Amino acid sequence: MRAFEIADLLRTVDRSYHVYEEFLRVDELSVGLAIWPAGSVDEQTPHTEDEVYYVVAGRAVIRVDGEDRPVEPGSIIYVPAGVEHRFHGIVADLQVLVFWAPPRRSRRTGT
């Protein structure tokens, strides 16, 4: 069994800037913890894998394919591969579990 505690994961990362820390990777899935401090800018671009975001802490707005939705602890958002998306209006430090299927960057081609 592999088991994880959010508090333990948070102790291993610097939360003063945006960070993504993968903590689980298996054949068909990877999971990581992403952190965006309040006021920061999310500069991500579309990915080649599907994602599910689960907001653990914080408050912001997510824009997915041109549609905005407020997020807070307990929010779950699905983003299909290739779709433009990003968090904005981050008013409280955002801590998000990110589930990737297949694993993050596994469909990338080239460099």
C-alpha positions as CSV (number, residue, x, y, z in Angstrom):
1,M,0.0,0.0,0.0
2,R,1.0,3.5,-0.7
3,A,-0.6,6.1,1.6
4,F,0.1,9.9,1.8
5,E,-0.9,12.7,4.2
6,I,-1.3,16.2,2.8
7,A,0.4,17.7,5.9
8,D,3.5,15.5,5.2
9,L,3.5,16.6,1.5
10,L,3.3,20.2,2.5
11,R,6.3,19.9,4.8
12,T,8.5,19.0,1.8
13,V,7.8,22.0,-0.5
14,D,8.6,25.7,-0.4
15,R,5.2,27.4,-0.5
16,S,6.5,30.9,-1.2
17,Y,6.2,30.4,-5.0
18,H,4.3,28.1,-7.4
19,V,5.5,24.6,-7.1
20,Y,4.3,21.2,-8.4
21,E,5.5,18.1,-6.6
22,E,4.6,14.6,-8.0
23,F,4.3,12.0,-5.3
24,L,2.7,9.0,-7.0
25,R,3.4,7.6,-10.5
26,V,2.1,4.3,-11.8
27,D,1.4,2.9,-15.3
28,E,-1.9,4.7,-15.9
29,L,-1.9,7.6,-13.4
30,S,0.2,10.2,-11.6
31,V,-0.7,12.5,-8.8
32,G,1.0,15.6,-7.5
33,L,0.5,18.6,-5.2
34,A,0.4,22.0,-6.8
35,I,0.7,25.2,-4.9
36,W,0.0,28.8,-6.0
37,P,0.5,31.5,-3.4
38,A,-2.1,34.2,-3.1
39,G,-1.6,36.8,-5.8
40,S,0.5,34.6,-8.0
41,V,0.0,34.0,-11.7
42,D,-0.7,30.6,-13.2
43,E,1.2,30.4,-16.4
44,Q,0.4,26.8,-17.4
45,T,-0.4,25.8,-21.0
46,P,-2.6,22.9,-22.2
47,H,-1.3,19.5,-21.3
48,T,-1.3,16.2,-23.3
49,E,-3.0,14.3,-20.5
50,D,-6.4,14.6,-18.9
51,E,-6.4,16.2,-15.4
52,V,-8.6,16.3,-12.4
53,Y,-8.0,19.0,-9.8
54,Y,-9.1,18.6,-6.2
55,V,-8.8,21.9,-4.2
56,V,-7.5,21.1,-0.7
57,A,-7.1,24.7,0.4
58,G,-7.3,28.3,-0.9
59,R,-9.7,30.3,-3.0
60,A,-9.4,31.3,-6.7
61,V,-11.1,31.2,-10.0
62,I,-10.3,28.6,-12.7
63,R,-10.9,29.3,-16.3
64,V,-11.4,26.2,-18.5
65,D,-11.9,26.7,-22.2
66,G,-13.1,30.3,-21.7
67,E,-15.5,29.5,-18.8
68,D,-14.8,30.8,-15.3
69,R,-15.7,29.1,-12.0
70,P,-14.8,30.0,-8.4
71,V,-13.0,27.2,-6.5
72,E,-12.5,26.6,-2.8
73,P,-11.7,23.5,-0.6
74,G,-13.7,20.6,-1.9
75,S,-14.0,21.8,-5.5
76,I,-13.2,19.2,-8.2
77,I,-12.5,20.2,-11.8
78,Y,-12.0,17.9,-14.8
79,V,-9.8,19.3,-17.6
80,P,-9.6,17.2,-20.8
81,A,-6.2,16.9,-22.6
82,G,-5.4,19.9,-24.9
83,V,-7.9,22.3,-23.3
84,E,-6.7,25.8,-22.3
85,H,-7.0,26.3,-18.6
86,R,-5.5,28.3,-15.7
87,F,-6.2,29.5,-12.2
88,H,-6.5,33.3,-11.7
89,G,-7.8,35.6,-9.0
90,I,-5.9,33.6,-6.4
91,V,-7.0,35.3,-3.1
92,A,-5.9,32.6,-0.7
93,D,-2.9,30.3,-1.0
94,L,-4.1,27.5,-3.4
95,Q,-3.2,23.9,-2.6
96,V,-4.4,21.5,-5.2
97,L,-4.1,17.7,-5.7
98,V,-3.6,17.1,-9.5
99,F,-4.5,13.6,-10.9
100,W,-3.2,12.9,-14.4
101,A,-4.3,10.1,-16.7
102,P,-2.2,8.8,-18.3
103,P,0.7,10.0,-16.1
104,R,2.0,13.6,-16.5
105,R,4.1,14.2,-19.6
106,S,3.7,10.6,-20.7
107,R,2.2,11.7,-24.1
108,R,4.8,14.3,-24.9
109,T,6.7,14.0,-28.1
110,G,10.0,15.5,-28.9
111,T,11.9,17.5,-26.3
